Amino acid sequence: MTTASDWAESGIVDLTGYVDGTPMVPPGRAASRAREAEWAFRAMTDSRAVARDWHRLLGERAAMNERRRSAPWSLGRTCRAVAAADGWVAMNLARPSDVASIAALVEKSEDYDAVGAWRAVDAWAADCPGTEVVTRAGLLGLPCGVIPDGLVEHGEAVGWTDILDGDPPDEGSRPFVVDLSALWAGPLCAHLLAGAGAEVVKVETRSRLDGAREGDPAFYRLLNAGNDSVVIDPAVEADRDLLQRLCERADIVITACRPRAWGSLGLYPYEICRRTPTTWVAITAYGLDDGDRVGFGDDVAMAAGLVVWGDDRRPVPCGDAFADPLTAMHAAVDALGSYRIGGSRLLDVSMRDVVASTIASNDPAPAVVEPADGGWVIRHRSRDSRVEPPTRREPAGVVAAPGRDTDRWRGRL
């Protein structure tokens, strides 16, 4: 297999570009890195339930939602590039609160709808340096990042902080996973671990269930079927105690939030890992050193340099919230690896660094997409690879009603 053929099979090329235009090949080799992550994961487990063809998982949400390429917008039409005075930034107005924050960003006393918010951002950003746009957006909790015009300096995709030397688990044991995350990256990580035999408990707060429950039910079921469901109220001492005991019992804890949220739940990962062999997987947009910064899959991927450039030299998003599934794969490999050697460590998983690590250099022989037999092929180094549409897996199993297993786990612990 080649980088071009992996991209062609993944469905991402079919999802990248303008609606009526030629599909576009993203930079780097992220699709191949997804396949390599699968091989590394399979080497650590003999489970036959491990998902196959991880490069195809990159586009499966788009396949389930029947989304098409939508440049200059992301597939969900909430993220795109904005022209700043000295370059481009990626901005994502994915939540109603993001749209509501635009008046404060541009310092106007207006009540914008989504269309008006984007117009206001375009007009205001045109006179601001990109770094200023990002800084001011960050103060308001808006997902925003500078789009680089070259390679991004980055750290390790997954940084390991060893806390204690633990003993490997007994042969044949299955990890116990507590998933405190929501949306896509964290739940997909938990789903992949479940395929390796892990027992997964999904924990949500009563006031803020996983927002993905309100999205495509089939996609939510795909990622969460088979998991136990615990719902807690952080204001209730007994519930905070239950959460603490779950995390201390866990072999792997998955979070995808800003670190300050840990304290609001009464959780202190370093202390838990000092007392137990827990591996704490901390997924953030830009890494724990910049852990209060907000970011979602589309804008983070663009800020990492995963863009293609349209004819008007406008940067265009690639695929569907690309940083989410790719991060989930890296996190799952490292989490299972940490568990296998004894745990007791914190994994710093930066979505931006995961994506940037796949864009190491520019291929001197760029891929060219051309029409062929009613479809498209990538021509690269004298080899043709047919561009395939994104594919989907069929969900199996039952999704637990919120809180179905709370009392049972309270009794078990």
C-alpha positions as CSV (number, residue, x, y, z in Angstrom):
1,M,0.0,0.0,0.0
2,T,1.1,3.6,-0.6
3,T,0.2,6.9,1.0
4,A,-1.9,7.8,-2.1
5,S,-3.8,4.5,-2.1
6,D,-4.4,4.8,1.7
7,W,-5.9,8.3,1.1
8,A,-8.0,7.0,-1.8
9,E,-9.4,4.1,0.2
10,S,-10.1,6.2,3.4
11,G,-12.9,8.2,1.9
12,I,-11.2,11.4,2.9
13,V,-10.3,12.5,-0.6
14,D,-13.9,12.1,-1.7
15,L,-14.9,14.4,1.3
16,T,-12.3,17.1,0.6
17,G,-12.8,20.0,-1.8
18,Y,-15.6,21.8,-3.5
19,V,-19.1,20.3,-4.0
20,D,-18.9,20.3,-7.8
21,G,-15.1,20.3,-8.1
22,T,-12.3,17.8,-8.2
23,P,-11.7,15.9,-5.0
24,M,-8.4,17.0,-3.3
25,V,-5.7,15.0,-1.6
26,P,-4.7,16.2,1.9
27,P,-1.0,16.8,2.7
28,G,1.0,14.3,4.7
29,R,0.2,10.7,5.4
30,A,-2.5,10.6,8.1
31,A,-4.4,7.8,6.4
32,S,-1.3,5.6,6.4
33,R,-0.7,6.6,10.0
34,A,-4.2,5.3,10.9
35,R,-3.4,2.0,9.3
36,E,-0.1,1.8,11.2
37,A,-1.9,2.6,14.5
38,E,-4.2,-0.4,13.8
39,W,-1.3,-2.7,13.2
40,A,0.3,-1.6,16.5
41,F,-2.9,-2.0,18.4
42,R,-3.5,-5.5,17.0
43,A,0.0,-6.5,18.0
44,M,-1.1,-6.0,21.6
45,T,-4.3,-8.0,21.6
46,D,-5.6,-11.3,20.2
47,S,-9.2,-10.1,20.2
48,R,-11.1,-10.7,17.0
49,A,-13.4,-7.8,17.8
50,V,-10.9,-5.1,17.0
51,A,-12.2,-2.8,14.3
52,R,-10.6,-3.3,10.9
53,D,-9.2,-0.8,8.3
54,W,-8.8,2.1,10.7
55,H,-8.0,4.5,7.8
56,R,-11.6,4.0,6.7
57,L,-12.9,5.0,10.2
58,L,-11.7,8.5,9.4
59,G,-14.7,9.2,7.2
60,E,-17.4,6.9,8.7
61,R,-19.3,9.7,10.5
62,A,-19.7,11.5,7.2
63,A,-20.8,8.3,5.6
64,M,-23.4,7.7,8.3
65,N,-24.7,11.3,8.0
66,E,-24.5,11.3,4.1
67,R,-22.3,14.4,4.1
68,R,-20.5,15.6,1.0
69,R,-17.5,17.9,0.5
70,S,-18.4,21.4,1.2
71,A,-15.4,23.7,0.7
72,P,-14.7,26.3,1.8
73,W,-16.8,25.0,4.8
74,S,-16.3,22.0,6.9
75,L,-18.7,19.2,6.3
76,G,-20.8,20.3,9.2
77,R,-20.7,23.9,7.8
78,T,-19.7,25.4,11.2
79,C,-15.9,25.8,10.5
80,R,-14.0,27.6,7.8
81,A,-10.9,29.8,7.2
82,V,-11.2,33.5,8.0
83,A,-8.8,36.0,6.3
84,A,-6.8,38.0,8.9
85,A,-4.6,41.0,8.1
86,D,-1.5,38.8,7.8
87,G,-2.8,35.3,6.8
88,W,-5.6,32.9,7.7
89,V,-7.2,31.6,10.9
90,A,-9.6,28.7,11.3
91,M,-12.7,29.5,13.3
92,N,-15.5,27.1,14.4
93,L,-18.9,28.3,15.5
94,A,-20.1,24.8,16.4
95,R,-22.2,25.7,19.5
96,P,-24.9,28.3,20.0
97,S,-22.7,29.9,22.6
98,D,-20.0,30.4,20.0
99,V,-22.4,32.4,17.8
100,A,-23.5,34.4,20.8
101,S,-19.9,35.3,21.6
102,I,-19.2,37.0,18.3
103,A,-20.7,40.3,19.4
104,A,-18.2,40.5,22.2
105,L,-15.4,39.4,19.9
106,V,-16.0,42.2,17.4
107,E,-17.1,44.6,20.1
108,K,-20.5,45.3,18.6
109,S,-23.8,45.5,20.5
110,E,-25.7,43.3,18.2
111,D,-27.7,40.1,18.4
112,Y,-26.2,38.0,15.5
113,D,-27.6,35.0,13.9
114,A,-25.1,32.5,12.4
115,V,-25.0,34.3,9.0
116,G,-24.5,37.7,10.6
117,A,-21.9,36.3,13.0
118,W,-19.7,35.1,10.1
119,R,-20.1,38.4,8.2
120,A,-19.1,40.3,11.4
121,V,-16.0,38.0,11.9
122,D,-14.9,38.5,8.3
123,A,-15.1,42.3,8.5
124,W,-13.4,42.5,11.9
125,A,-10.6,40.0,11.3
126,A,-9.5,41.6,8.1
127,D,-7.8,44.3,10.1
128,C,-6.3,42.1,12.8
129,P,-3.2,40.0,12.8
130,G,-4.0,36.3,13.0
131,T,-2.4,35.9,16.5
132,E,-4.6,38.7,17.8
133,V,-7.7,37.0,16.4
134,V,-6.8,33.8,18.1
135,T,-5.9,35.4,21.4
136,R,-9.1,37.3,21.6
137,A,-11.2,34.3,20.5
138,G,-9.5,32.2,23.2
139,L,-10.5,34.7,25.9
140,L,-14.1,34.0,24.9
141,G,-13.7,30.3,24.6
142,L,-14.1,30.3,20.9
143,P,-12.4,27.5,18.9
144,C,-9.8,29.3,16.7
145,G,-6.3,28.7,15.5
146,V,-3.8,30.2,13.1
147,I,-3.5,28.2,9.8
148,P,0.2,27.8,9.1
149,D,1.7,28.4,5.6
150,G,4.3,25.7,6.2
151,L,5.1,22.8,8.5
152,V,4.1,23.2,12.2
153,E,6.5,22.8,15.0
154,H,5.0,20.2,17.4
155,G,5.7,18.0,20.3
156,E,5.1,14.3,20.8
157,A,1.7,13.3,19.6
158,V,1.2,11.5,22.9
159,G,3.5,12.5,25.8
160,W,4.0,10.0,28.6
161,T,4.5,11.1,32.2
162,D,5.5,8.0,34.2
163,I,4.4,8.3,37.9
164,L,5.1,4.9,39.4
165,D,6.6,1.6,38.1
166,G,3.7,-0.8,38.0
167,D,3.5,-4.5,37.4
168,P,2.1,-5.8,34.1
169,P,-1.5,-7.2,34.4
170,D,-2.1,-10.9,34.5
171,E,-2.1,-12.6,31.2
172,G,-5.5,-12.6,29.6
173,S,-6.9,-9.9,31.8
174,R,-9.2,-7.3,30.3
175,P,-8.8,-3.6,31.1
176,F,-11.4,-1.7,33.0
177,V,-12.1,1.7,31.3
178,V,-13.9,4.7,32.7
179,D,-14.8,7.1,29.8
180,L,-15.5,10.6,31.0
181,S,-15.3,12.1,27.5
182,A,-18.0,13.1,25.0
183,L,-18.6,13.6,21.3
184,W,-16.1,11.7,19.1
185,A,-12.4,11.4,20.0
186,G,-12.7,10.0,23.5
187,P,-15.7,7.7,22.9
188,L,-14.0,6.3,19.8
189,C,-10.9,5.6,21.9
190,A,-13.0,3.8,24.4
191,H,-14.8,1.9,21.6
192,L,-11.5,0.7,20.1
193,L,-10.4,-0.4,23.6
194,A,-13.7,-2.3,24.0
195,G,-12.8,-4.1,20.8
196,A,-9.7,-5.3,22.5
197,G,-11.8,-6.8,25.4
198,A,-12.1,-3.8,27.7
199,E,-15.0,-3.3,30.0
200,V,-16.2,0.3,29.5
201,V,-18.2,2.5,31.9
202,K,-19.4,5.8,30.4
203,V,-19.8,8.5,33.0
204,E,-21.8,11.6,32.4
205,T,-23.0,14.4,34.6
206,R,-26.7,14.9,35.1
207,S,-26.7,18.5,33.9
208,R,-24.5,17.8,30.9
209,L,-25.0,14.5,29.1
210,D,-22.9,13.7,26.0
211,G,-23.9,16.1,23.3
212,A,-23.5,13.4,20.8
213,R,-26.8,11.8,22.1
214,E,-28.6,14.6,20.3
215,G,-26.9,13.8,17.0
216,D,-27.1,10.8,14.7
217,P,-28.4,7.9,16.9
218,A,-26.7,5.3,14.7
219,F,-23.3,6.9,15.1
220,Y,-23.8,7.3,18.8
221,R,-24.8,3.7,19.1
222,L,-21.8,2.6,17.0
223,L,-19.4,4.2,19.5
224,N,-21.2,3.6,22.8
225,A,-23.2,0.3,22.5
226,G,-22.3,-2.2,25.1
227,N,-21.0,0.4,27.6
228,D,-22.4,0.7,31.1
229,S,-23.9,4.1,31.8
230,V,-23.3,6.0,35.1
231,V,-24.7,9.5,35.6
232,I,-23.7,11.6,38.5
233,D,-24.4,15.0,40.0
234,P,-21.1,16.6,41.0
235,A,-22.9,18.7,43.7
236,V,-23.8,15.5,45.5
237,E,-21.1,14.1,47.8
238,A,-22.1,10.5,47.3
239,D,-21.9,10.9,43.5
240,R,-18.4,12.6,43.7
241,D,-17.3,9.7,45.9
242,L,-18.7,7.2,43.4
243,L,-16.7,8.9,40.6
244,Q,-13.5,8.9,42.6
245,R,-13.8,5.2,43.4
246,L,-14.5,4.4,39.7
247,C,-11.4,6.3,38.6
248,E,-9.3,4.6,41.3
249,R,-10.5,1.2,40.2
250,A,-10.0,1.9,36.5
251,D,-7.1,0.7,34.5
252,I,-7.7,3.5,32.0
253,V,-9.5,6.8,32.4
254,I,-10.3,8.8,29.3
255,T,-11.0,12.5,29.5
256,A,-11.5,15.1,26.7
257,C,-11.9,18.3,28.6
258,R,-9.9,21.2,29.8
259,P,-7.9,20.2,32.9
260,R,-9.7,22.7,35.2
261,A,-12.8,20.5,34.7
262,W,-11.0,17.7,36.6
263,G,-10.9,19.8,39.8
264,S,-14.5,20.7,39.4
265,L,-15.3,17.0,39.6
266,G,-12.9,16.5,42.6
267,L,-10.5,14.5,40.4
268,Y,-6.7,14.9,40.6
269,P,-5.1,12.5,38.1
270,Y,-1.6,12.6,39.4
271,E,-2.8,11.7,42.9
272,I,-4.9,8.9,41.5
273,C,-2.0,7.5,39.4
274,R,0.2,7.6,42.5
275,R,-2.1,5.4,44.4
276,T,-3.2,3.1,41.6
277,P,-1.9,1.6,38.3
278,T,-4.4,3.8,36.4
279,T,-3.4,5.2,33.0
280,W,-5.0,8.6,32.6
281,V,-5.6,9.6,29.0
282,A,-5.9,13.4,28.8
283,I,-7.2,14.4,25.3
284,T,-7.0,18.2,24.7
285,A,-7.0,20.4,21.7
286,Y,-3.4,21.7,22.1
287,G,-1.9,19.7,24.9
288,L,-1.8,20.1,28.7
289,D,0.7,23.0,28.5
290,D,-2.1,24.9,26.7
291,G,-4.9,23.0,28.2
292,D,-7.4,25.8,28.7
293,R,-7.6,26.4,25.0
294,V,-10.8,25.2,23.2
295,G,-10.7,23.3,19.9
296,F,-12.7,20.9,17.9
297,G,-11.8,18.4,15.2
298,D,-12.0,20.7,12.1
299,D,-10.4,23.8,13.4
300,V,-7.6,21.9,15.3
301,A,-6.7,20.0,12.1
302,M,-6.6,23.2,10.1
303,A,-4.4,24.8,12.8
304,A,-2.1,21.8,12.5
305,G,-1.6,22.4,8.8
306,L,-4.1,19.8,7.5
307,V,-5.6,21.9,4.7
308,V,-5.7,22.0,1.0
309,W,-5.6,25.2,-1.0
310,G,-8.3,26.2,-3.4
311,D,-7.8,28.0,-6.6
312,D,-8.3,31.3,-4.8
313,R,-5.6,30.4,-2.3
314,R,-8.1,29.9,0.5
315,P,-7.3,27.1,2.9
316,V,-9.9,24.4,2.8
317,P,-10.7,21.8,5.6
318,C,-9.9,18.1,4.9
319,G,-12.4,15.4,5.7
320,D,-14.7,15.5,8.6
321,A,-13.5,16.8,12.0
322,F,-10.3,15.0,11.1
323,A,-8.4,15.5,14.4
324,D,-11.1,13.6,16.3
325,P,-10.8,10.1,14.9
326,L,-7.0,10.3,14.3
327,T,-6.5,11.4,17.9
328,A,-8.7,8.5,19.1
329,M,-6.5,6.0,17.3
330,H,-3.3,7.3,18.8
331,A,-4.8,7.5,22.3
332,A,-6.1,3.9,22.1
333,V,-2.7,2.5,21.1
334,D,-0.8,4.4,23.8
335,A,-3.5,3.6,26.5
336,L,-3.4,-0.1,25.7
337,G,0.4,0.0,25.6
338,S,0.6,1.7,29.0
339,Y,-1.8,-0.8,30.5
340,R,0.2,-3.7,29.2
341,I,3.3,-2.5,31.0
342,G,1.8,-1.6,34.3
343,G,0.1,1.7,34.0
344,S,0.4,4.5,36.6
345,R,1.0,7.3,34.1
346,L,-0.6,10.3,32.5
347,L,-0.9,10.4,28.7
348,D,-0.9,14.0,27.3
349,V,-2.7,13.6,24.0
350,S,-2.6,16.8,21.9
351,M,-5.0,16.7,19.0
352,R,-3.0,19.4,17.2
353,D,0.3,17.5,17.6
354,V,-1.3,14.2,16.6
355,V,-2.3,15.8,13.2
356,A,0.9,17.8,12.8
357,S,3.0,14.7,13.3
358,T,1.6,13.2,10.1
359,I,2.7,16.2,8.0
360,A,6.4,15.8,8.2
361,S,7.4,16.9,4.8
362,N,6.0,17.6,1.3
363,D,6.1,14.8,-1.2
364,P,8.3,15.9,-4.1
365,A,6.0,14.0,-6.5
366,P,2.5,15.4,-5.6
367,A,-0.6,13.3,-6.2
368,V,-3.0,14.4,-9.0
369,V,-6.7,13.6,-9.0
370,E,-8.3,13.1,-12.4
371,P,-11.7,11.8,-13.7
372,A,-11.8,8.1,-14.8
373,D,-14.7,5.8,-15.6
374,G,-17.4,8.0,-14.0
375,G,-15.3,8.5,-10.8
376,W,-11.9,9.8,-9.8
377,V,-8.4,8.3,-9.5
378,I,-5.3,9.6,-7.8
379,R,-2.3,9.4,-10.1
380,H,0.9,9.3,-8.1
381,R,4.3,7.9,-9.1
382,S,2.9,6.0,-12.2
383,R,0.2,4.3,-10.1
384,D,-3.5,4.9,-10.1
385,S,-5.6,4.6,-7.0
386,R,-9.4,4.8,-7.3
387,V,-11.0,7.4,-5.0
388,E,-13.6,5.6,-2.9
389,P,-16.5,7.1,-1.0
390,P,-16.4,7.0,2.8
391,T,-17.8,3.8,4.2
392,R,-19.6,2.9,7.4
393,R,-19.8,0.1,9.9
394,E,-23.2,-1.1,11.1
395,P,-23.7,-0.5,14.8
396,A,-24.3,-3.5,17.0
397,G,-25.5,-3.9,20.5
398,V,-27.7,-1.8,22.8
399,V,-27.0,1.7,24.1
400,A,-27.7,2.0,27.8
401,A,-30.2,4.6,28.9
402,P,-28.5,7.5,30.8
403,G,-27.7,6.3,34.3
404,R,-28.9,2.7,33.8
405,D,-26.0,1.3,35.8
406,T,-25.4,4.0,38.4
407,D,-26.9,2.1,41.3
408,R,-25.3,-1.2,40.3
409,W,-21.9,0.4,40.3
410,R,-22.6,2.2,43.6
411,G,-23.3,-1.2,45.1
412,R,-20.2,-2.9,43.5
413,L,-17.8,-0.2,44.8
